[in-house]
Amino acid sequence: MSRGKSYIEKLQDENLERARKIESALLSVNEIRAYLLSSKFHEDTTVQVRDILLRLDNVSRELI
């Protein structure tokens, strides 16, 4: 009988951890998106909100 985890159990653990990290990253992207859409940036021309939102969409797609 093996003392350690099986190879499959290790892979399952790694996949679960990876899924948690992806979920956390997507949450962060959504928080940034909400911040950019806040009233703070409605009149601020120094920030190109659409450019940043487009890039956040690209990041989100890469994560899923």
N, C-alpha and C positions, 0 to 999 in steps of 0.2 A: 504494500500500500504506500502511495506517495505522500510525503509530508507536506510538500508545497502545493500550490495551485497548479491545476493542469494548464496546458498551453491555451486551450479554449477559454478557460476561466480568466486567464491573464489578458487575452485579447478582448474578452467581454468587458473587463474592468477598464482597459485602455479606451475602448470605444465609448463607454459611459463617461469617462473623464473628458474625452474629446467632445462629446455631445454637450456636456456641461459648459465647457469653455466656449463653444460656438454659441450656445444660448446666451451666455454672459456677454459675448461680443455683440450679438445682435441687439441685446437690451441696451448696451452702450450706444450703438448706432442710432437706435430709436430715441434715446434720450437727447443725443446731439441734434437729431432731426427736429424734435419738439422744441429745443432751445432756439434753433435757427428760425423756426416759424413763430417764435414769440414776438411780441410787440417791440422788443428792444431793437430788432433788426429791420423793422418796416421802413424806417427812414434812413437807415445807416447805409450810405453808398460805398463805404470802405470795405464792406463784406459782400461778396457776390454769392448770395444765398443759393441761387439756382445752381451755380457751379459746385458748391459744396454738397448740396443735396444730391446732385447727379453722381458725385464721387462716392457718397455714402451708399447710394443704390448699388453701385458697382461692388463695393466692399461686401454688402449684404448678399449679393448674388454669389460672390466667391465663397462665402461661408456655408451656403446651403447647396 
